[in-house]
Amino acid sequence: MEHISISAAALRDCFAGCGDYTERRLRFGLDTALELTVCWLDGMVSGSAVGLEILRPLTELLRSARVSDPEQALRRIEAGAVYRHGLTRRESLSDAAEDLCRGCCLIVFEALGCALSFEIKTGQRRSVGEPTLEKSLKGGKDAFTETLRVNTALVRYRLATPELKLAESTVGRRSRTQVAMLYLEGVAAPETVRELARRLDRLDVDALLATGTLEEAIVDAPLSPFPQLLHTERPDRFARHLADGRVGLLVDGLPVGLLLPVTLSEFMKVTGDGSMHFLVASALRMLRWLALMLGLLLPALYAAVAMYHQEMIPTKLLLSIMEAERDVPFSTSLELLGMLAAFSLLQEAGLRMPNPIGDTVSIIGALIVGQAAVEAKVVSPIAIIVVAASGICCYTLPSQDLGFAVRLCRLLLLLGAIFAGLYGVGLVGCLLLLHLAELESFGVPYSALLSGGRPGGLTRLLLRLPERLQIWRDPLLRTPDKRRRK
């Protein structure tokens, strides 16, 4: 298709079987013998705009005065005979077909073998709404949409500087999805920008319709369950990370922004921390880290102590556990594994069902089924308390992707506790720490603030310093401009 000249017949053959392909033949200025073909895809363009800004100017008599050949007509249209911006001349059939699929209207000059493309997309898109996953208390109330140009405008509105660069590329042999790479020139590390552009150019897929396709192709360790790209649906959070020196990605058709490089600590922060008093934000951040540890270790520690190290349990608590476990027919390991499976099933049911039904399923599962299981002595109350507390702790994590990784690691730790007690928990924990220590995100260690011996790492991990003390950007990002404020 690259070497086929553009003509109305070639376009009809290209879009054969496409009921939305529409074309209109007309004479330039009505009284000339010069015929043009205007074509578009119905639904992708605005029909009223085609009529008012394309067809009407082409048929006006004054605009066709002293036009005798197609070359003169083409120059007349390029000079402004059509009321539309974004004019592009296309010489190949593949470029013309791609423009039609992107919402453009083509004026075909068959005698010249070329076409003029005008962007005239329909305005039928989802409007900017409030974020649904990242609730905003004091920040912006707008969220990304499925339209790339709307998303770039939301970011440009917050970073009104020509230093905000936007490099676009096309990914997907079939989908031809537009991907925009955004960064602040002079702030983002040039080597990170070049490496990300190289990985995007290397990506070869049929269609880019989900973030998972993009993530697996550009992250350093695609087999790791831990998230290595920061997802956000909020333009203000996206812009803040760009100002810190990170590089962002926006994909046409996906209402989410991706940011890199990242560390584990970034997934424990929320945008609302910057709007709170630093003492309150620091307390909440430490609470989230505590919830992460409890959600990860609580079932494993209970299984290890209850099965192998009963001497570590206080006497009264041990007697209470023995009394609760006396009439339960299953072992502690089967109880915990079954409850974790039931809890995960309830989570999935609540997510997949419509909101009213999902809430009902959660209430029935948590109250009625759980209470009935305890009264029937199928499971012990202490097992339900441990699993429920661990699940609630995972709900407090700001990142759902990190929550899924914690759920998987929690199961591995529990299996280690079942087979070897605290020794198994320690062994699996060491392997987990080794995995985190070897992960990198575009040259930045994933566990940077937890390792490396840098001074003040633990402080930056757990506390949010006052704004007047946040003078320097994160040195791990290797930003050319290292000062955040004077």
Disulfide bonds with the S-S distance in Angstrom:
none
